[in-house]
């Protein structure tokens, strides 16, 4: 296999007949600062292009203290919600001149810690993390070490770390109101059995709306373990229907899909009477026998705001928490 030698500043200097220092000034955008002749600067740039010069990022980062790389750790990049998050991060980070390294924690604390330590060993300038359960102490330890970090989608109440998330309480409250307005007087919610703030707020929003509407006795909060098979979701749905539940709010995209498989098997005579609201749209919803409303999260704003807070934190260590509004896309 042939060896391709990287073009160096010395190679360009020899081709241009100038010093390596002069080439370095020009390629680092300091030609005007050092009053370098315009024609000479132009010729150096042209030669660099002809020789396919690519700057040594590692060496440059040692000089200026920045790698221009950020790490983003999500729960599962194959999840449509986090896949769209990842795609937008690439585009938005590029506007700041940054490249993104991604990792999926699979909702495992040990894996998340391993990924973050690996990213830090590679010299990332900052981190955007979707935290999983039992990681509060680890995340807090990073802040004590002055690691620039922003939490996305979830946060830890009382911990001074920048975060950007959906206003889950308000959004789910309004979704429950919507079902009640359309005549469903016994809605239930299916959520993961975790203590993470985003899931707890979705449950609280639903339960508060039911109490405020005078339906406290009809509150049906159903919890399912993360990673549960579709059969478990089916059992929960069937049991809820026997208890008189006439509509459902599904607290995540994946819960929606698992429960819809079970509801589909009930037949159109029953499914056409059930009110359904999911989290995040999914192309699979279009293949269901009846329309499915869903809560649309402001994905672009989540990414833009988290990057903005990260850049600010890298500059001045300031922290800020932002809650964004979701939108109910009505299909009922």
C-alpha positions in Angstrom: 0.0 0.0 0.0 1.5 3.4 -1.0 2.3 5.9 1.8 0.9 9.3 1.3 2.9 12.0 3.1 1.0 14.8 4.8 1.9 18.2 3.3 3.6 20.3 5.9 4.2 24.0 6.4 7.8 23.4 5.5 6.8 21.9 2.2 4.7 25.0 1.3 7.5 27.3 2.5 10.0 25.6 0.2 7.6 25.7 -2.8 6.9 29.4 -2.2 10.5 30.3 -1.4 9.6 31.9 1.9 10.1 31.0 5.6 8.0 28.6 7.5 7.1 31.4 10.0 5.7 33.5 7.1 3.6 30.5 5.9 2.3 29.9 9.4 1.2 33.5 9.8 -0.7 33.5 6.5 -2.4 30.1 7.0 -3.5 31.2 10.5 -5.1 34.3 9.2 -2.5 36.7 10.5 -1.2 38.2 7.2 -2.7 41.6 7.9 -1.6 41.6 11.5 2.1 41.1 10.5 1.8 43.3 7.4 2.6 40.5 4.9 2.6 41.5 1.2 -0.9 40.7 -0.3 0.6 39.0 -3.4 2.9 36.9 -1.2 0.0 35.9 1.0 -2.2 35.0 -2.0 0.6 32.9 -3.5 1.1 31.0 -0.2 -2.7 30.2 0.0 -2.8 29.0 -3.6 0.3 26.7 -3.1 -1.3 25.3 0.0 -4.5 24.4 -1.9 -2.5 22.9 -4.8 -0.6 20.7 -2.4 -3.8 19.7 -0.6 -2.6 21.1 2.7 -4.7 20.1 5.7 -3.7 21.7 9.1 -2.7 19.4 11.9 -5.7 19.8 14.2 -4.0 18.1 17.1 -1.0 20.3 17.0 -3.2 23.4 16.6 -5.3 22.4 19.6 -2.1 22.2 21.7 -1.3 25.8 20.8 -4.7 27.4 21.4 -6.0 25.0 24.0 -9.1 24.0 21.9 -9.7 20.8 20.0 -12.9 22.2 18.3 -14.6 18.9 19.1 -17.6 18.4 21.4 -19.0 15.2 22.7 -22.7 14.4 22.6 -24.1 11.4 24.6 -27.7 10.4 24.0 -29.7 7.5 25.3 -30.0 5.6 22.0 -29.1 7.2 18.7 -31.3 4.7 16.8 -34.4 6.2 18.5 -36.0 8.5 16.0 -36.0 11.4 18.5 -32.4 11.1 19.3 -31.4 10.4 15.7 -32.9 13.7 14.7 -31.1 15.4 17.6 -27.8 14.0 16.5 -28.3 15.1 12.8 -29.1 18.6 13.9 -26.1 18.7 16.2 -23.7 18.0 13.3 -25.2 21.0 11.3 -25.4 23.4 14.2 -22.0 22.6 15.7 -20.4 23.2 12.3 -21.6 26.8 12.5 -19.4 27.3 15.5 -16.5 25.5 13.7 -17.0 22.3 15.8 -17.0 18.6 15.0 -19.2 16.2 17.1 -18.4 12.8 18.5 -21.5 10.8 19.5 -22.2 8.0 21.9 -25.3 6.1 23.1 -25.6 5.2 26.8 -28.5 2.7 26.3 -29.8 4.2 29.6 -26.9 2.5 31.5 -25.0 4.5 34.0 -21.8 2.5 33.6 -21.8 2.9 29.9 -22.5 6.6 30.0 -19.6 7.1 32.4 -17.3 5.1 30.2 -18.2 7.1 27.1 -17.8 10.4 28.8 -14.4 9.4 30.2 -13.3 8.3 26.7 -14.5 11.5 25.1 -12.6 13.6 27.8 -9.4 11.6 27.2 -9.7 12.6 23.5 -9.7 16.2 24.5 -13.2 17.3 23.7 -13.8 21.0 24.6 -17.3 20.3 26.1 -20.1 17.8 26.5 -23.8 17.7 25.9 -25.3 14.8 27.8 -28.7 13.1 28.1 -28.2 11.8 31.6 -29.6 8.4 32.7 -30.5 7.2 36.1 -27.9 7.0 38.9 -25.5 9.4 37.2 -26.2 12.6 39.3 -23.0 12.2 41.4 -20.8 11.5 38.4 -22.2 14.4 36.5 -21.7 16.7 39.5 -18.1 15.5 39.8 -17.4 16.7 36.3 -18.7 20.2 37.2 -16.4 20.3 40.2 -13.5 19.6 37.7 -14.6 22.6 35.6 -15.7 20.4 32.7 -18.0 22.4 30.4 -21.2 20.4 30.2 -24.9 21.0 29.3 -27.7 18.5 30.1 -30.2 17.9 27.4 -33.8 16.5 27.6 -33.3 15.9 31.4 -31.7 17.6 34.3 -31.1 17.2 38.0 -33.1 19.6 40.2 -30.9 21.5 42.7 -27.6 20.8 40.8 -26.1 23.9 39.2 -25.5 22.6 35.7 -26.8 24.2 32.4 -29.7 22.4 30.9 -32.2 22.5 28.1 -35.4 20.4 28.2 -39.0 20.4 27.3 -41.5 21.8 29.8 -42.8 18.3 30.3 -45.3 19.1 33.1 -47.1 21.9 31.2 -47.0 19.9 27.9 -48.6 16.8 29.4 -51.1 18.8 31.4 -52.4 20.4 28.1 -52.4 17.0 26.4 -54.7 15.6 29.2 -56.9 18.7 28.9 -57.3 18.0 25.2 -58.5 14.4 25.8 -61.0 15.6 28.4 -62.2 18.3 26.1 -63.0 15.8 23.4 -65.2 13.7 25.8 -62.7 11.2 27.1 -63.3 11.2 30.8 -61.0 8.4 31.9 -57.6 8.9 30.2 -54.5 7.0 31.5 -50.8 7.5 31.0 -48.2 4.8 30.3 -44.7 5.9 31.4 -41.3 4.3 32.2 -40.7 3.2 35.8 -37.8 5.6 36.4 -37.1 8.5 38.7 -35.7 10.8 35.9 -37.2 14.3 36.1 -38.6 14.4 32.5 -40.6 11.2 33.1 -41.8 12.3 36.6 -42.9 15.7 35.2 -44.9 14.0 32.5 -46.7 11.9 35.0 -47.3 14.9 37.3 -48.7 17.0 34.5 -51.2 14.3 33.7 -52.2 13.7 37.3 -52.5 17.4 38.1 -54.8 17.9 35.2 -57.0 15.0 36.3 -57.2 16.4 39.8 -58.0 19.9 38.6 -60.8 18.6 36.4 -62.3 16.6 39.3 -61.3 13.2 38.0 -58.8 12.3 40.8 -60.6 8.9 41.3 -60.0 8.1 37.6 -56.2 8.6 37.6 -54.5 5.7 36.0 -50.7 5.9 36.0 -49.2 2.8 34.4 -45.5 2.2 34.7 -43.4 -0.1 32.5 -39.8 -1.1 32.8 -37.4 0.3 30.2 -36.6 -2.3 27.6 -39.7 -4.3 28.4 -40.9 -6.6 25.6 -44.0 -5.7 23.6 -46.0 -8.3 25.5 -45.6 -6.3 28.7 -47.1 -3.2 27.1 -49.9 -5.3 25.7 -50.7 -6.7 29.2 -50.8 -3.1 30.7 -53.1 -1.8 27.9 -55.5 -4.7 28.2 -55.7 -4.4 32.0 -56.3 -0.6 31.7 -59.1 -1.1 29.2 -60.8 -3.6 31.6 -60.6 -0.9 34.3 -62.4 1.6 32.1 -59.6 3.6 30.6 -60.9 5.2 27.4 -57.8 7.0 26.1 -54.0 6.9 26.5 -51.1 9.3 26.8 -47.8 7.5 25.9 -44.9 9.1 27.6 -42.2 8.3 25.0 -42.0 7.4 21.3 -41.0 3.8 22.1 -43.8 3.3 24.6 -46.2 4.5 21.9 -45.0 1.9 19.4 -45.1 -0.9 21.9 -48.6 -0.1 23.1 -49.9 0.5 19.6 -49.0 -3.1 18.6 -51.3 -4.3 21.4 -54.1 -1.9 20.6 -54.0 -2.8 16.9 -54.8 -6.4 17.8 -58.0 -5.4 19.6 -59.8 -4.8 16.3 -61.3 -1.6 14.7 -64.5 -1.8 16.6 -62.6 -1.0 19.8 -59.6 0.9 18.6 -61.7 3.5 16.8 -63.2 4.5 20.2 -59.8 4.9 22.0 -58.2 8.4 22.2 -54.4 8.3 21.7 -51.7 10.8 22.2 -48.0 9.9 21.8 -44.7 11.7 22.3 -42.9 12.8 19.2 -44.2 11.9 15.7 -43.3 8.6 14.1 -43.9 7.5 10.5 -45.4 4.3 11.9 -48.3 6.3 13.3 -49.5 6.8 9.7 -50.1 3.1 9.3 -52.4 2.8 12.3 -56.1 2.4 11.6 -57.0 5.7 13.3 -55.3 9.1 13.6 -52.8 9.5 16.5 -52.2 12.9 18.0 -48.7 13.5 19.4 -46.6 16.0 21.4 -44.0 17.5 19.1 -40.8 18.5 20.9 -38.9 21.6 19.6 -35.9 19.6 18.4 -34.2 22.4 16.6 -34.5 24.7 19.5 -33.3 22.0 22.0 -30.1 21.6 19.9 -29.6 25.3 19.2 -30.1 26.3 22.9 -27.9 23.6 24.3 -25.0 24.5 21.9 -25.5 28.2 22.8 -25.3 27.4 26.5 -22.2 25.1 26.0 -20.3 27.9 24.1 -21.2 30.4 26.9 -20.1 27.9 29.6 -16.8 27.3 27.8 -16.1 31.0 27.8 -17.3 32.1 31.3 -18.5 29.1 33.2 -22.0 30.6 33.6 -24.9 28.2 34.0 -28.5 28.5 32.9 -31.6 26.3 32.7 -34.1 26.6 29.9 -37.5 24.9 29.5 -39.1 25.0 26.1 -42.7 24.6 25.1 -43.9 21.6 23.1 -46.7 21.6 20.5 -49.7 19.2 20.5 -50.3 18.0 16.9 -54.0 17.1 16.9 -55.1 14.2 14.8 -58.3 13.3 16.7 
